[in-house]
Amino acid sequence: MNELRGETKLDTAITVAVTFPKQGMFISYTAPAPADPATYIQHAVKEYQPGAQLISLNGVPAWAEPGMIQFIVGGVTVQLDGQTDLPSLQAVAQSIVDRASNSG
């Protein structure tokens, strides 16, 4: 298996998605996350979509491209998808990171 591509040694992954129709956004949470989050995110930025960029959410690396931000916090891969601009998605992502940091 290739953990750089998000595969894990477990046979089962669980994803929960929360939709916000009025805001045109949904957030998915997938566990388990890759064992090495920083390497996974850096690889994803280099390997996949042209125009993808590596951003920092107060030290948490994130993969960002128009309409999407993905990062790993607390052993969970979080992906925001939306029909909104990148700064708005980044503000929501930062809020999730901040809350996760404050919860334990």
C-alpha positions as CSV (number, residue, x, y, z in Angstrom):
1,M,0.0,0.0,0.0
2,N,1.1,3.5,-0.6
3,E,0.6,5.8,2.4
4,L,1.7,8.8,0.3
5,R,-1.4,8.4,-1.7
6,G,-3.6,8.2,1.4
7,E,-3.8,4.4,1.6
8,T,-3.5,3.0,5.0
9,K,-2.8,-0.5,6.3
10,L,-6.4,-0.8,7.5
11,D,-9.0,-2.3,5.2
12,T,-11.7,0.2,6.2
13,A,-11.9,3.9,6.0
14,I,-14.8,5.9,7.4
15,T,-15.9,9.2,5.8
16,V,-18.6,11.5,7.2
17,A,-19.6,14.5,5.1
18,V,-21.4,17.6,6.4
19,T,-23.2,19.8,3.8
20,F,-23.9,23.5,4.0
21,P,-26.2,24.1,1.0
22,K,-26.8,27.7,1.7
23,Q,-23.0,28.4,1.7
24,G,-22.4,26.0,-1.3
25,M,-19.9,24.0,0.8
26,F,-19.4,20.5,2.2
27,I,-16.8,19.2,4.6
28,S,-15.7,15.6,4.7
29,Y,-13.9,13.9,7.5
30,T,-12.1,10.6,6.8
31,A,-10.4,8.3,9.2
32,P,-7.9,6.9,9.5
33,A,-5.6,9.5,8.0
34,P,-2.2,8.7,6.4
35,A,0.5,8.0,9.0
36,D,2.7,10.9,7.8
37,P,0.4,13.8,7.2
38,A,3.1,16.3,6.1
39,T,4.6,14.0,3.5
40,Y,1.1,13.0,2.2
41,I,0.1,16.7,1.8
42,Q,3.4,17.7,0.2
43,H,3.2,14.7,-2.2
44,A,-0.4,15.5,-3.1
45,V,0.4,19.1,-4.0
46,K,3.3,18.1,-6.2
47,E,1.6,15.1,-7.8
48,Y,-2.0,16.1,-8.6
49,Q,-3.7,19.2,-9.8
50,P,-1.8,21.9,-11.7
51,G,-2.2,25.0,-9.7
52,A,-2.4,23.2,-6.4
53,Q,-0.5,25.0,-3.6
54,L,0.9,24.1,-0.2
55,I,-0.4,26.5,2.5
56,S,-0.1,26.5,6.3
57,L,-2.9,26.7,8.7
58,N,-0.9,27.8,11.7
59,G,1.7,25.1,11.1
60,V,-0.7,22.5,9.7
61,P,0.2,21.8,6.1
62,A,-2.7,22.0,3.7
63,W,-3.3,21.2,0.0
64,A,-5.2,24.1,-1.6
65,E,-6.6,24.6,-5.0
66,P,-9.6,26.5,-6.3
67,G,-12.7,25.2,-4.6
68,M,-10.9,22.8,-2.3
69,I,-8.6,22.6,0.8
70,Q,-7.4,19.3,2.4
71,F,-5.5,18.9,5.6
72,I,-4.9,16.3,8.4
73,V,-5.5,17.1,12.0
74,G,-6.1,14.8,15.0
75,G,-5.7,11.7,12.8
76,V,-8.5,12.7,10.5
77,T,-8.3,13.9,6.9
78,V,-10.5,17.0,6.5
79,Q,-11.5,18.2,3.0
80,L,-13.5,21.3,2.3
81,D,-15.1,21.7,-1.1
82,G,-17.1,24.7,-2.0
83,Q,-18.3,27.1,-4.6
84,T,-16.5,30.0,-2.9
85,D,-13.2,31.7,-3.1
86,L,-10.0,30.2,-1.6
87,P,-9.7,32.8,1.2
88,S,-13.2,31.9,2.5
89,L,-12.4,28.2,2.4
90,Q,-9.1,28.9,4.2
91,A,-10.9,30.8,7.0
92,V,-13.2,27.8,7.6
93,A,-10.2,25.4,7.5
94,Q,-8.3,27.6,9.9
95,S,-11.3,27.5,12.3
96,I,-11.4,23.7,12.2
97,V,-7.7,23.5,12.9
98,D,-8.0,26.0,15.8
99,R,-10.9,24.1,17.3
100,A,-9.1,20.8,17.0
101,S,-6.0,22.3,18.7
102,N,-8.0,23.6,21.5
103,S,-9.9,20.4,22.1
104,G,-7.0,18.3,23.3
